[in-house]
Amino acid sequence: MSEAIPLGHVPESERVGLAHAALHAALGHPGVAGSTTGPLGAHVTGTGSQRLPGVLVIAGSDGRYEVTLWLIGRPVDLVALADGVREGVRRATAEAGLLPALGPIDIRWTDLATDLPGEA
């Protein structure tokens, strides 16, 4: 599981900026317990100086970027949670001035968090 990636630095590229905004928005949603790189550690976006776990941003043929997030959800309605995460990603990319570059947002639930610290 990963911690939220703080915003506030200058991204190295539009793709990396989208990855930061999407991951930050997803991890800030109360129904998301974390992100994961997957069993082989392949679900990451590399920035040169760091790895953003659980997010891949790939250029599409239309000039926009497809965002795929691999997330660990809390036991809630996952369809509604995915819709909420997508809306958060759209808001975050708009605030970062990157909304025109945002393409489809795919959410992949890889696990459900059932034993969370501090919860009964």
Jmol script that loads the backbone (N, CA, C; Angstrom):
load data "model"
ATOM      1  N   MET A   1       0.834  -1.167   0.000  1.00  0.00           N
ATOM      2  CA  MET A   1       0.000   0.000   0.000  1.00  0.00           C
ATOM      3  C   MET A   1       0.883   1.236   0.000  1.00  0.00           C
ATOM      4  N   SER A   2       0.386   2.313  -0.571  1.00  0.00           N
ATOM      5  CA  SER A   2       1.208   3.506  -0.682  1.00  0.00           C
ATOM      6  C   SER A   2       0.600   4.668   0.075  1.00  0.00           C
ATOM      7  N   GLU A   3       1.404   5.656   0.304  1.00  0.00           N
ATOM      8  CA  GLU A   3       0.960   6.896   0.930  1.00  0.00           C
ATOM      9  C   GLU A   3       0.655   7.914  -0.159  1.00  0.00           C
ATOM     10  N   ALA A   4      -0.132   8.921   0.174  1.00  0.00           N
ATOM     11  CA  ALA A   4      -0.455   9.974  -0.784  1.00  0.00           C
ATOM     12  C   ALA A   4       0.826  10.679  -1.218  1.00  0.00           C
ATOM     13  N   ILE A   5       0.913  10.978  -2.487  1.00  0.00           N
ATOM     14  CA  ILE A   5       2.051  11.699  -3.046  1.00  0.00           C
ATOM     15  C   ILE A   5       1.730  13.187  -2.970  1.00  0.00           C
ATOM     16  N   PRO A   6       2.524  13.969  -2.261  1.00  0.00           N
ATOM     17  CA  PRO A   6       2.225  15.403  -2.156  1.00  0.00           C
ATOM     18  C   PRO A   6       2.401  16.116  -3.490  1.00  0.00           C
ATOM     19  N   LEU A   7       1.474  17.031  -3.769  1.00  0.00           N
ATOM     20  CA  LEU A   7       1.612  17.866  -4.958  1.00  0.00           C
ATOM     21  C   LEU A   7       2.468  19.072  -4.597  1.00  0.00           C
ATOM     22  N   GLY A   8       2.819  19.870  -5.554  1.00  0.00           N
ATOM     23  CA  GLY A   8       3.553  21.088  -5.242  1.00  0.00           C
ATOM     24  C   GLY A   8       4.911  21.172  -5.912  1.00  0.00           C
ATOM     25  N   HIS A   9       5.356  20.113  -6.538  1.00  0.00           N
ATOM     26  CA  HIS A   9       6.617  20.184  -7.262  1.00  0.00           C
ATOM     27  C   HIS A   9       6.297  20.400  -8.736  1.00  0.00           C
ATOM     28  N   VAL A  10       7.267  20.745  -9.503  1.00  0.00           N
ATOM     29  CA  VAL A  10       7.074  20.934 -10.942  1.00  0.00           C
ATOM     30  C   VAL A  10       7.222  19.575 -11.620  1.00  0.00           C
ATOM     31  N   PRO A  11       6.164  19.072 -12.266  1.00  0.00           N
ATOM     32  CA  PRO A  11       6.286  17.767 -12.911  1.00  0.00           C
ATOM     33  C   PRO A  11       7.267  17.810 -14.078  1.00  0.00           C
ATOM     34  N   GLU A  12       7.863  16.657 -14.354  1.00  0.00           N
ATOM     35  CA  GLU A  12       8.855  16.565 -15.417  1.00  0.00           C
ATOM     36  C   GLU A  12       8.221  16.580 -16.803  1.00  0.00           C
ATOM     37  N   SER A  13       6.941  16.208 -16.910  1.00  0.00           N
ATOM     38  CA  SER A  13       6.254  16.176 -18.192  1.00  0.00           C
ATOM     39  C   SER A  13       4.755  16.223 -17.938  1.00  0.00           C
ATOM     40  N   GLU A  14       3.990  16.418 -18.996  1.00  0.00           N
ATOM     41  CA  GLU A  14       2.535  16.398 -18.885  1.00  0.00           C
ATOM     42  C   GLU A  14       2.066  15.038 -18.375  1.00  0.00           C
ATOM     43  N   ARG A  15       2.671  13.974 -18.882  1.00  0.00           N
ATOM     44  CA  ARG A  15       2.319  12.611 -18.456  1.00  0.00           C
ATOM     45  C   ARG A  15       2.548  12.416 -16.964  1.00  0.00           C
ATOM     46  N   VAL A  16       3.684  12.863 -16.477  1.00  0.00           N
ATOM     47  CA  VAL A  16       4.001  12.724 -15.050  1.00  0.00           C
ATOM     48  C   VAL A  16       3.075  13.618 -14.215  1.00  0.00           C
ATOM     49  N   GLY A  17       2.763  14.803 -14.715  1.00  0.00           N
ATOM     50  CA  GLY A  17       1.821  15.675 -14.016  1.00  0.00           C
ATOM     51  C   GLY A  17       0.460  15.022 -13.874  1.00  0.00           C
ATOM     52  N   LEU A  18       0.000  14.363 -14.940  1.00  0.00           N
ATOM     53  CA  LEU A  18      -1.269  13.640 -14.872  1.00  0.00           C
ATOM     54  C   LEU A  18      -1.187  12.485 -13.878  1.00  0.00           C
ATOM     55  N   ALA A  19      -0.072  11.775 -13.869  1.00  0.00           N
ATOM     56  CA  ALA A  19       0.093  10.655 -12.935  1.00  0.00           C
ATOM     57  C   ALA A  19       0.032  11.148 -11.490  1.00  0.00           C
ATOM     58  N   HIS A  20       0.752  12.238 -11.203  1.00  0.00           N
ATOM     59  CA  HIS A  20       0.720  12.810  -9.849  1.00  0.00           C
ATOM     60  C   HIS A  20      -0.692  13.224  -9.459  1.00  0.00           C
ATOM     61  N   ALA A  21      -1.363  13.968 -10.339  1.00  0.00           N
ATOM     62  CA  ALA A  21      -2.708  14.467 -10.024  1.00  0.00           C
ATOM     63  C   ALA A  21      -3.682  13.314  -9.826  1.00  0.00           C
ATOM     64  N   ALA A  22      -3.629  12.304 -10.695  1.00  0.00           N
ATOM     65  CA  ALA A  22      -4.551  11.170 -10.597  1.00  0.00           C
ATOM     66  C   ALA A  22      -4.320  10.369  -9.324  1.00  0.00           C
ATOM     67  N   LEU A  23      -3.068  10.077  -9.016  1.00  0.00           N
ATOM     68  CA  LEU A  23      -2.767   9.285  -7.825  1.00  0.00           C
ATOM     69  C   LEU A  23      -3.119  10.057  -6.558  1.00  0.00           C
ATOM     70  N   HIS A  24      -2.807  11.336  -6.528  1.00  0.00           N
ATOM     71  CA  HIS A  24      -3.127  12.167  -5.370  1.00  0.00           C
ATOM     72  C   HIS A  24      -4.640  12.205  -5.150  1.00  0.00           C
ATOM     73  N   ALA A  25      -5.410  12.385  -6.221  1.00  0.00           N
ATOM     74  CA  ALA A  25      -6.870  12.426  -6.109  1.00  0.00           C
ATOM     75  C   ALA A  25      -7.423  11.085  -5.641  1.00  0.00           C
ATOM     76  N   ALA A  26      -6.926   9.998  -6.210  1.00  0.00           N
ATOM     77  CA  ALA A  26      -7.423   8.671  -5.835  1.00  0.00           C
ATOM     78  C   ALA A  26      -7.137   8.359  -4.373  1.00  0.00           C
ATOM     79  N   LEU A  27      -5.905   8.619  -3.933  1.00  0.00           N
ATOM     80  CA  LEU A  27      -5.536   8.295  -2.557  1.00  0.00           C
ATOM     81  C   LEU A  27      -6.205   9.219  -1.543  1.00  0.00           C
ATOM     82  N   GLY A  28      -6.690  10.365  -2.003  1.00  0.00           N
ATOM     83  CA  GLY A  28      -7.399  11.276  -1.119  1.00  0.00           C
ATOM     84  C   GLY A  28      -8.857  10.920  -0.934  1.00  0.00           C
ATOM     85  N   HIS A  29      -9.360   9.965  -1.689  1.00  0.00           N
ATOM     86  CA  HIS A  29     -10.762   9.563  -1.582  1.00  0.00           C
ATOM     87  C   HIS A  29     -10.933   8.653  -0.366  1.00  0.00           C
ATOM     88  N   PRO A  30     -11.953   8.892   0.472  1.00  0.00           N
ATOM     89  CA  PRO A  30     -12.099   8.096   1.697  1.00  0.00           C
ATOM     90  C   PRO A  30     -12.356   6.610   1.469  1.00  0.00           C
ATOM     91  N   GLY A  31     -12.846   6.225   0.293  1.00  0.00           N
ATOM     92  CA  GLY A  31     -13.090   4.815   0.020  1.00  0.00           C
ATOM     93  C   GLY A  31     -11.881   4.066  -0.495  1.00  0.00           C
ATOM     94  N   VAL A  32     -10.772   4.769  -0.716  1.00  0.00           N
ATOM     95  CA  VAL A  32      -9.555   4.148  -1.231  1.00  0.00           C
ATOM     96  C   VAL A  32      -8.567   3.968  -0.079  1.00  0.00           C
ATOM     97  N   ALA A  33      -8.145   2.717   0.118  1.00  0.00           N
ATOM     98  CA  ALA A  33      -7.209   2.405   1.194  1.00  0.00           C
ATOM     99  C   ALA A  33      -5.755   2.539   0.752  1.00  0.00           C
ATOM    100  N   GLY A  34      -5.494   2.489  -0.547  1.00  0.00           N
ATOM    101  CA  GLY A  34      -4.120   2.609  -1.032  1.00  0.00           C
ATOM    102  C   GLY A  34      -4.032   2.245  -2.497  1.00  0.00           C
ATOM    103  N   SER A  35      -2.815   2.228  -3.001  1.00  0.00           N
ATOM    104  CA  SER A  35      -2.548   1.807  -4.376  1.00  0.00           C
ATOM    105  C   SER A  35      -1.529   0.683  -4.327  1.00  0.00           C
ATOM    106  N   THR A  36      -1.399  -0.030  -5.438  1.00  0.00           N
ATOM    107  CA  THR A  36      -0.478  -1.155  -5.458  1.00  0.00           C
ATOM    108  C   THR A  36       0.243  -1.224  -6.798  1.00  0.00           C
ATOM    109  N   THR A  37       1.460  -1.711  -6.770  1.00  0.00           N
ATOM    110  CA  THR A  37       2.225  -1.895  -8.001  1.00  0.00           C
ATOM    111  C   THR A  37       1.928  -3.231  -8.656  1.00  0.00           C
ATOM    112  N   GLY A  38       1.120  -4.062  -8.010  1.00  0.00           N
ATOM    113  CA  GLY A  38       0.818  -5.386  -8.532  1.00  0.00           C
ATOM    114  C   GLY A  38       1.859  -6.396  -8.102  1.00  0.00           C
ATOM    115  N   PRO A  39       1.593  -7.676  -8.354  1.00  0.00           N
ATOM    116  CA  PRO A  39       2.497  -8.733  -7.867  1.00  0.00           C
ATOM    117  C   PRO A  39       3.898  -8.681  -8.454  1.00  0.00           C
ATOM    118  N   LEU A  40       4.041  -8.121  -9.638  1.00  0.00           N
ATOM    119  CA  LEU A  40       5.368  -8.037 -10.259  1.00  0.00           C
ATOM    120  C   LEU A  40       5.976  -6.644 -10.152  1.00  0.00           C
ATOM    121  N   GLY A  41       5.275  -5.720  -9.496  1.00  0.00           N
ATOM    122  CA  GLY A  41       5.783  -4.367  -9.342  1.00  0.00           C
ATOM    123  C   GLY A  41       5.775  -3.546 -10.611  1.00  0.00           C
ATOM    124  N   ALA A  42       4.944  -3.934 -11.587  1.00  0.00           N
ATOM    125  CA  ALA A  42       4.969  -3.286 -12.900  1.00  0.00           C
ATOM    126  C   ALA A  42       4.031  -2.097 -13.045  1.00  0.00           C
ATOM    127  N   HIS A  43       3.094  -1.934 -12.132  1.00  0.00           N
ATOM    128  CA  HIS A  43       2.095  -0.878 -12.262  1.00  0.00           C
ATOM    129  C   HIS A  43       2.596   0.404 -11.591  1.00  0.00           C
ATOM    130  N   VAL A  44       3.524   1.080 -12.254  1.00  0.00           N
ATOM    131  CA  VAL A  44       4.121   2.309 -11.727  1.00  0.00           C
ATOM    132  C   VAL A  44       4.362   3.289 -12.872  1.00  0.00           C
ATOM    133  N   THR A  45       4.431   4.557 -12.515  1.00  0.00           N
ATOM    134  CA  THR A  45       4.897   5.572 -13.448  1.00  0.00           C
ATOM    135  C   THR A  45       6.213   6.089 -12.898  1.00  0.00           C
ATOM    136  N   GLY A  46       7.265   5.958 -13.667  1.00  0.00           N
ATOM    137  CA  GLY A  46       8.564   6.458 -13.262  1.00  0.00           C
ATOM    138  C   GLY A  46       8.722   7.901 -13.684  1.00  0.00           C
ATOM    139  N   THR A  47       9.290   8.708 -12.788  1.00  0.00           N
ATOM    140  CA  THR A  47       9.474  10.125 -13.079  1.00  0.00           C
ATOM    141  C   THR A  47      10.924  10.484 -13.280  1.00  0.00           C
ATOM    142  N   GLY A  48      11.794   9.534 -13.170  1.00  0.00           N
ATOM    143  CA  GLY A  48      13.221   9.813 -13.209  1.00  0.00           C
ATOM    144  C   GLY A  48      13.776   9.909 -11.803  1.00  0.00           C
ATOM    145  N   SER A  49      13.063  10.618 -10.920  1.00  0.00           N
ATOM    146  CA  SER A  49      13.527  10.779  -9.552  1.00  0.00           C
ATOM    147  C   SER A  49      12.721   9.954  -8.556  1.00  0.00           C
ATOM    148  N   GLN A  50      11.557   9.460  -8.957  1.00  0.00           N
ATOM    149  CA  GLN A  50      10.749   8.647  -8.059  1.00  0.00           C
ATOM    150  C   GLN A  50       9.812   7.756  -8.867  1.00  0.00           C
ATOM    151  N   ARG A  51       9.189   6.819  -8.158  1.00  0.00           N
ATOM    152  CA  ARG A  51       8.208   5.925  -8.762  1.00  0.00           C
ATOM    153  C   ARG A  51       6.851   6.226  -8.131  1.00  0.00           C
ATOM    154  N   LEU A  52       5.833   6.348  -8.959  1.00  0.00           N
ATOM    155  CA  LEU A  52       4.475   6.572  -8.477  1.00  0.00           C
ATOM    156  C   LEU A  52       3.741   5.234  -8.544  1.00  0.00           C
ATOM    157  N   PRO A  53       3.530   4.589  -7.391  1.00  0.00           N
ATOM    158  CA  PRO A  53       2.976   3.235  -7.377  1.00  0.00           C
ATOM    159  C   PRO A  53       1.480   3.208  -7.682  1.00  0.00           C
ATOM    160  N   GLY A  54       1.092   2.274  -8.546  1.00  0.00           N
ATOM    161  CA  GLY A  54      -0.323   2.043  -8.801  1.00  0.00           C
ATOM    162  C   GLY A  54      -0.951   2.933  -9.839  1.00  0.00           C
ATOM    163  N   VAL A  55      -0.155   3.640 -10.636  1.00  0.00           N
ATOM    164  CA  VAL A  55      -0.715   4.479 -11.692  1.00  0.00           C
ATOM    165  C   VAL A  55       0.138   4.349 -12.946  1.00  0.00           C
ATOM    166  N   LEU A  56      -0.529   4.130 -14.086  1.00  0.00           N
ATOM    167  CA  LEU A  56       0.129   4.151 -15.384  1.00  0.00           C
ATOM    168  C   LEU A  56      -0.563   5.192 -16.241  1.00  0.00           C
ATOM    169  N   VAL A  57       0.211   6.013 -16.899  1.00  0.00           N
ATOM    170  CA  VAL A  57      -0.314   7.029 -17.806  1.00  0.00           C
ATOM    171  C   VAL A  57       0.330   6.783 -19.161  1.00  0.00           C
ATOM    172  N   ILE A  58      -0.522   6.482 -20.146  1.00  0.00           N
ATOM    173  CA  ILE A  58      -0.035   6.087 -21.469  1.00  0.00           C
ATOM    174  C   ILE A  58      -0.623   7.014 -22.520  1.00  0.00           C
ATOM    175  N   ALA A  59       0.222   7.491 -23.429  1.00  0.00           N
ATOM    176  CA  ALA A  59      -0.232   8.372 -24.504  1.00  0.00           C
ATOM    177  C   ALA A  59      -1.139   7.606 -25.457  1.00  0.00           C
ATOM    178  N   GLY A  60      -2.246   8.255 -25.822  1.00  0.00           N
ATOM    179  CA  GLY A  60      -3.175   7.677 -26.782  1.00  0.00           C
ATOM    180  C   GLY A  60      -2.962   8.252 -28.164  1.00  0.00           C
ATOM    181  N   SER A  61      -3.578   7.654 -29.153  1.00  0.00           N
ATOM    182  CA  SER A  61      -3.416   8.103 -30.533  1.00  0.00           C
ATOM    183  C   SER A  61      -4.076   9.457 -30.786  1.00  0.00           C
ATOM    184  N   ASP A  62      -4.971   9.880 -29.878  1.00  0.00           N
ATOM    185  CA  ASP A  62      -5.661  11.163 -30.050  1.00  0.00           C
ATOM    186  C   ASP A  62      -4.922  12.319 -29.379  1.00  0.00           C
ATOM    187  N   GLY A  63      -3.726  12.053 -28.838  1.00  0.00           N
ATOM    188  CA  GLY A  63      -2.942  13.105 -28.198  1.00  0.00           C
ATOM    189  C   GLY A  63      -3.222  13.272 -26.713  1.00  0.00           C
ATOM    190  N   ARG A  64      -4.225  12.540 -26.208  1.00  0.00           N
ATOM    191  CA  ARG A  64      -4.514  12.575 -24.778  1.00  0.00           C
ATOM    192  C   ARG A  64      -3.869  11.366 -24.116  1.00  0.00           C
ATOM    193  N   TYR A  65      -3.937  11.313 -22.783  1.00  0.00           N
ATOM    194  CA  TYR A  65      -3.320  10.235 -22.028  1.00  0.00           C
ATOM    195  C   TYR A  65      -4.379   9.402 -21.316  1.00  0.00           C
ATOM    196  N   GLU A  66      -4.237   8.091 -21.404  1.00  0.00           N
ATOM    197  CA  GLU A  66      -5.105   7.176 -20.664  1.00  0.00           C
ATOM    198  C   GLU A  66      -4.489   6.943 -19.291  1.00  0.00           C
ATOM    199  N   VAL A  67      -5.295   7.058 -18.259  1.00  0.00           N
ATOM    200  CA  VAL A  67      -4.842   6.847 -16.889  1.00  0.00           C
ATOM    201  C   VAL A  67      -5.436   5.542 -16.377  1.00  0.00           C
ATOM    202  N   THR A  68      -4.586   4.653 -15.867  1.00  0.00           N
ATOM    203  CA  THR A  68      -5.048   3.427 -15.224  1.00  0.00           C
ATOM    204  C   THR A  68      -4.517   3.423 -13.797  1.00  0.00           C
ATOM    205  N   LEU A  69      -5.432   3.223 -12.847  1.00  0.00           N
ATOM    206  CA  LEU A  69      -5.083   3.181 -11.431  1.00  0.00           C
ATOM    207  C   LEU A  69      -5.342   1.787 -10.882  1.00  0.00           C
ATOM    208  N   TRP A  70      -4.391   1.230 -10.145  1.00  0.00           N
ATOM    209  CA  TRP A  70      -4.550  -0.041  -9.450  1.00  0.00           C
ATOM    210  C   TRP A  70      -4.694   0.290  -7.976  1.00  0.00           C
ATOM    211  N   LEU A  71      -5.913   0.086  -7.458  1.00  0.00           N
ATOM    212  CA  LEU A  71      -6.244   0.572  -6.122  1.00  0.00           C
ATOM    213  C   LEU A  71      -6.716  -0.544  -5.201  1.00  0.00           C
ATOM    214  N   ILE A  72      -6.575  -0.275  -3.917  1.00  0.00           N
ATOM    215  CA  ILE A  72      -7.107  -1.127  -2.864  1.00  0.00           C
ATOM    216  C   ILE A  72      -8.282  -0.367  -2.266  1.00  0.00           C
ATOM    217  N   GLY A  73      -9.456  -0.954  -2.380  1.00  0.00           N
ATOM    218  CA  GLY A  73     -10.658  -0.277  -1.906  1.00  0.00           C
ATOM    219  C   GLY A  73     -11.070  -0.731  -0.525  1.00  0.00           C
ATOM    220  N   ARG A  74     -11.824   0.113   0.113  1.00  0.00           N
ATOM    221  CA  ARG A  74     -12.454  -0.267   1.366  1.00  0.00           C
ATOM    222  C   ARG A  74     -13.752  -0.997   1.010  1.00  0.00           C
ATOM    223  N   PRO A  75     -14.322  -1.762   1.939  1.00  0.00           N
ATOM    224  CA  PRO A  75     -15.544  -2.511   1.623  1.00  0.00           C
ATOM    225  C   PRO A  75     -16.760  -1.582   1.496  1.00  0.00           C
ATOM    226  N   VAL A  76     -16.911  -1.020   0.319  1.00  0.00           N
ATOM    227  CA  VAL A  76     -18.021  -0.137  -0.020  1.00  0.00           C
ATOM    228  C   VAL A  76     -18.481  -0.494  -1.435  1.00  0.00           C
ATOM    229  N   ASP A  77     -19.471   0.201  -1.952  1.00  0.00           N
ATOM    230  CA  ASP A  77     -19.935   0.008  -3.328  1.00  0.00           C
ATOM    231  C   ASP A  77     -18.815   0.441  -4.267  1.00  0.00           C
ATOM    232  N   LEU A  78     -18.151  -0.527  -4.909  1.00  0.00           N
ATOM    233  CA  LEU A  78     -16.965  -0.224  -5.714  1.00  0.00           C
ATOM    234  C   LEU A  78     -17.298   0.508  -7.013  1.00  0.00           C
ATOM    235  N   VAL A  79     -18.487   0.306  -7.543  1.00  0.00           N
ATOM    236  CA  VAL A  79     -18.869   1.038  -8.756  1.00  0.00           C
ATOM    237  C   VAL A  79     -18.997   2.527  -8.424  1.00  0.00           C
ATOM    238  N   ALA A  80     -19.691   2.834  -7.340  1.00  0.00           N
ATOM    239  CA  ALA A  80     -19.834   4.232  -6.919  1.00  0.00           C
ATOM    240  C   ALA A  80     -18.480   4.817  -6.530  1.00  0.00           C
ATOM    241  N   LEU A  81     -17.645   4.024  -5.880  1.00  0.00           N
ATOM    242  CA  LEU A  81     -16.314   4.491  -5.490  1.00  0.00           C
ATOM    243  C   LEU A  81     -15.481   4.809  -6.730  1.00  0.00           C
ATOM    244  N   ALA A  82     -15.505   3.947  -7.738  1.00  0.00           N
ATOM    245  CA  ALA A  82     -14.754   4.204  -8.970  1.00  0.00           C
ATOM    246  C   ALA A  82     -15.239   5.486  -9.642  1.00  0.00           C
ATOM    247  N   ASP A  83     -16.553   5.699  -9.657  1.00  0.00           N
ATOM    248  CA  ASP A  83     -17.087   6.940 -10.226  1.00  0.00           C
ATOM    249  C   ASP A  83     -16.585   8.158  -9.455  1.00  0.00           C
ATOM    250  N   GLY A  84     -16.554   8.057  -8.123  1.00  0.00           N
ATOM    251  CA  GLY A  84     -16.049   9.153  -7.291  1.00  0.00           C
ATOM    252  C   GLY A  84     -14.575   9.419  -7.521  1.00  0.00           C
ATOM    253  N   VAL A  85     -13.790   8.356  -7.678  1.00  0.00           N
ATOM    254  CA  VAL A  85     -12.355   8.508  -7.944  1.00  0.00           C
ATOM    255  C   VAL A  85     -12.155   9.180  -9.303  1.00  0.00           C
ATOM    256  N   ARG A  86     -12.898   8.741 -10.319  1.00  0.00           N
ATOM    257  CA  ARG A  86     -12.777   9.362 -11.646  1.00  0.00           C
ATOM    258  C   ARG A  86     -13.087  10.861 -11.579  1.00  0.00           C
ATOM    259  N   GLU A  87     -14.137  11.224 -10.865  1.00  0.00           N
ATOM    260  CA  GLU A  87     -14.490  12.645 -10.740  1.00  0.00           C
ATOM    261  C   GLU A  87     -13.379  13.411 -10.026  1.00  0.00           C
ATOM    262  N   GLY A  88     -12.797  12.814  -8.981  1.00  0.00           N
ATOM    263  CA  GLY A  88     -11.681  13.444  -8.287  1.00  0.00           C
ATOM    264  C   GLY A  88     -10.470  13.630  -9.178  1.00  0.00           C
ATOM    265  N   VAL A  89     -10.195  12.643 -10.028  1.00  0.00           N
ATOM    266  CA  VAL A  89      -9.075  12.736 -10.973  1.00  0.00           C
ATOM    267  C   VAL A  89      -9.336  13.877 -11.959  1.00  0.00           C
ATOM    268  N   ARG A  90     -10.572  13.965 -12.457  1.00  0.00           N
ATOM    269  CA  ARG A  90     -10.902  15.058 -13.395  1.00  0.00           C
ATOM    270  C   ARG A  90     -10.720  16.423 -12.724  1.00  0.00           C
ATOM    271  N   ARG A  91     -11.183  16.558 -11.486  1.00  0.00           N
ATOM    272  CA  ARG A  91     -11.021  17.837 -10.757  1.00  0.00           C
ATOM    273  C   ARG A  91      -9.543  18.159 -10.559  1.00  0.00           C
ATOM    274  N   ALA A  92      -8.761  17.173 -10.126  1.00  0.00           N
ATOM    275  CA  ALA A  92      -7.336  17.403  -9.861  1.00  0.00           C
ATOM    276  C   ALA A  92      -6.582  17.773 -11.125  1.00  0.00           C
ATOM    277  N   THR A  93      -6.898  17.115 -12.230  1.00  0.00           N
ATOM    278  CA  THR A  93      -6.199  17.449 -13.473  1.00  0.00           C
ATOM    279  C   THR A  93      -6.630  18.819 -13.987  1.00  0.00           C
ATOM    280  N   ALA A  94      -7.892  19.179 -13.761  1.00  0.00           N
ATOM    281  CA  ALA A  94      -8.351  20.525 -14.146  1.00  0.00           C
ATOM    282  C   ALA A  94      -7.623  21.585 -13.334  1.00  0.00           C
ATOM    283  N   GLU A  95      -7.481  21.358 -12.026  1.00  0.00           N
ATOM    284  CA  GLU A  95      -6.771  22.308 -11.159  1.00  0.00           C
ATOM    285  C   GLU A  95      -5.304  22.429 -11.549  1.00  0.00           C
ATOM    286  N   ALA A  96      -4.727  21.353 -12.076  1.00  0.00           N
ATOM    287  CA  ALA A  96      -3.323  21.368 -12.506  1.00  0.00           C
ATOM    288  C   ALA A  96      -3.174  21.900 -13.934  1.00  0.00           C
ATOM    289  N   GLY A  97      -4.304  22.258 -14.571  1.00  0.00           N
ATOM    290  CA  GLY A  97      -4.255  22.767 -15.939  1.00  0.00           C
ATOM    291  C   GLY A  97      -4.006  21.687 -16.979  1.00  0.00           C
ATOM    292  N   LEU A  98      -4.285  20.432 -16.631  1.00  0.00           N
ATOM    293  CA  LEU A  98      -3.976  19.311 -17.517  1.00  0.00           C
ATOM    294  C   LEU A  98      -5.218  18.598 -18.060  1.00  0.00           C
ATOM    295  N   LEU A  99      -6.408  19.121 -17.792  1.00  0.00           N
ATOM    296  CA  LEU A  99      -7.631  18.438 -18.213  1.00  0.00           C
ATOM    297  C   LEU A  99      -7.692  18.171 -19.717  1.00  0.00           C
ATOM    298  N   PRO A 100      -7.240  19.089 -20.580  1.00  0.00           N
ATOM    299  CA  PRO A 100      -7.296  18.783 -22.017  1.00  0.00           C
ATOM    300  C   PRO A 100      -6.468  17.553 -22.408  1.00  0.00           C
ATOM    301  N   ALA A 101      -5.477  17.207 -21.614  1.00  0.00           N
ATOM    302  CA  ALA A 101      -4.622  16.054 -21.924  1.00  0.00           C
ATOM    303  C   ALA A 101      -5.170  14.748 -21.361  1.00  0.00           C
ATOM    304  N   LEU A 102      -6.204  14.829 -20.532  1.00  0.00           N
ATOM    305  CA  LEU A 102      -6.729  13.635 -19.867  1.00  0.00           C
ATOM    306  C   LEU A 102      -7.650  12.863 -20.792  1.00  0.00           C
ATOM    307  N   GLY A 103      -7.366  11.588 -20.955  1.00  0.00           N
ATOM    308  CA  GLY A 103      -8.215  10.688 -21.723  1.00  0.00           C
ATOM    309  C   GLY A 103      -9.014   9.808 -20.780  1.00  0.00           C
ATOM    310  N   PRO A 104      -9.280   8.562 -21.179  1.00  0.00           N
ATOM    311  CA  PRO A 104     -10.049   7.639 -20.341  1.00  0.00           C
ATOM    312  C   PRO A 104      -9.345   7.347 -19.009  1.00  0.00           C
ATOM    313  N   ILE A 105     -10.150   7.117 -17.981  1.00  0.00           N
ATOM    314  CA  ILE A 105      -9.635   6.772 -16.650  1.00  0.00           C
ATOM    315  C   ILE A 105     -10.152   5.382 -16.315  1.00  0.00           C
ATOM    316  N   ASP A 106      -9.246   4.432 -16.178  1.00  0.00           N
ATOM    317  CA  ASP A 106      -9.599   3.054 -15.876  1.00  0.00           C
ATOM    318  C   ASP A 106      -9.217   2.758 -14.433  1.00  0.00           C
ATOM    319  N   ILE A 107     -10.155   2.218 -13.668  1.00  0.00           N
ATOM    320  CA  ILE A 107      -9.898   1.856 -12.270  1.00  0.00           C
ATOM    321  C   ILE A 107      -9.868   0.340 -12.180  1.00  0.00           C
ATOM    322  N   ARG A 108      -8.811  -0.204 -11.604  1.00  0.00           N
ATOM    323  CA  ARG A 108      -8.669  -1.649 -11.390  1.00  0.00           C
ATOM    324  C   ARG A 108      -8.600  -1.905  -9.889  1.00  0.00           C
ATOM    325  N   TRP A 109      -9.593  -2.553  -9.340  1.00  0.00           N
ATOM    326  CA  TRP A 109      -9.573  -2.908  -7.918  1.00  0.00           C
ATOM    327  C   TRP A 109      -8.773  -4.190  -7.771  1.00  0.00           C
ATOM    328  N   THR A 110      -7.685  -4.129  -7.040  1.00  0.00           N
ATOM    329  CA  THR A 110      -6.822  -5.292  -6.893  1.00  0.00           C
ATOM    330  C   THR A 110      -7.031  -6.011  -5.573  1.00  0.00           C
ATOM    331  N   ASP A 111      -7.660  -5.322  -4.613  1.00  0.00           N
ATOM    332  CA  ASP A 111      -7.844  -5.921  -3.291  1.00  0.00           C
ATOM    333  C   ASP A 111      -8.841  -5.080  -2.521  1.00  0.00           C
ATOM    334  N   LEU A 112      -9.373  -5.665  -1.465  1.00  0.00           N
ATOM    335  CA  LEU A 112     -10.203  -4.933  -0.513  1.00  0.00           C
ATOM    336  C   LEU A 112      -9.498  -4.939   0.822  1.00  0.00           C
ATOM    337  N   ALA A 113      -9.431  -3.783   1.451  1.00  0.00           N
ATOM    338  CA  ALA A 113      -8.807  -3.662   2.768  1.00  0.00           C
ATOM    339  C   ALA A 113      -9.851  -4.040   3.798  1.00  0.00           C
ATOM    340  N   THR A 114      -9.578  -5.100   4.554  1.00  0.00           N
ATOM    341  CA  THR A 114     -10.523  -5.523   5.575  1.00  0.00           C
ATOM    342  C   THR A 114      -9.971  -5.349   6.983  1.00  0.00           C
ATOM    343  N   ASP A 115      -8.676  -5.339   7.136  1.00  0.00           N
ATOM    344  CA  ASP A 115      -8.039  -5.152   8.435  1.00  0.00           C
ATOM    345  C   ASP A 115      -7.238  -3.853   8.416  1.00  0.00           C
ATOM    346  N   LEU A 116      -7.940  -2.742   8.591  1.00  0.00           N
ATOM    347  CA  LEU A 116      -7.272  -1.448   8.549  1.00  0.00           C
ATOM    348  C   LEU A 116      -6.912  -1.007   9.961  1.00  0.00           C
ATOM    349  N   PRO A 117      -5.716  -0.453  10.158  1.00  0.00           N
ATOM    350  CA  PRO A 117      -5.319   0.013  11.482  1.00  0.00           C
ATOM    351  C   PRO A 117      -6.322   1.036  12.006  1.00  0.00           C
ATOM    352  N   GLY A 118      -6.678   0.885  13.286  1.00  0.00           N
ATOM    353  CA  GLY A 118      -7.565   1.846  13.937  1.00  0.00           C
ATOM    354  C   GLY A 118      -9.029   1.623  13.658  1.00  0.00           C
ATOM    355  N   GLU A 119      -9.374   0.547  12.948  1.00  0.00           N
ATOM    356  CA  GLU A 119     -10.775   0.258  12.673  1.00  0.00           C
ATOM    357  C   GLU A 119     -11.152  -1.060  13.325  1.00  0.00           C
ATOM    358  N   ALA A 120     -12.361  -1.120  13.831  1.00  0.00           N
ATOM    359  CA  ALA A 120     -12.826  -2.346  14.500  1.00  0.00           C
ATOM    360  C   ALA A 120     -13.522  -3.252  13.513  1.00  0.00           C
TER     361      ALA A 120
END
end "model"
wireframe off; spacefill off
backbone 0.3
color backbone group
